[in-house]
């Protein structure tokens, strides 16, 4: 997840004129704070919506073993999913 946060930061940095990213933290001009929060929320929603394909592609890229895939499925069987439409609150990023 930590690397995913840094990728989100890199994405946001492409859209904000004055920003410093430090892994998953942002230093921005107060003028761009609202836009930064909005972009962060949108990116989190995108990741949520595409999570299965993102994970499948990641697992393929690292050649996850069959045993590890079984362990993954055992873990995900215990996850209670978000009900309804996921929306990331822009204030999540402070």
C-alpha positions, 0 to 999 in steps of 0.5 A: 500500500505504501508504494501505491500511495507514492504512485498516487502522489506522483499522479497528483504532482502532474496536475498541481503547479506547486507541490512537493511529494514525500511518499504519501504526504503533500506540501502544497500551496493553500491555493491548491489544497482543495484541488489536491484533496479532490484529486486524491479522493478521485484516485482512491475511488479509481483504485477501489473500482479497479482493485481486482484488475490492479491486484491480478496484474500485480500478482501476475507481475510477481509470479505469485505461487499457487499456494500464495494465491490460495492464502490470498483467497482465504484472507479475502473470504474474511473481508467485509466489502464496502456496501454501496458506492465508495466515495473517498472524503476529500478531508481524508487527506489533511 
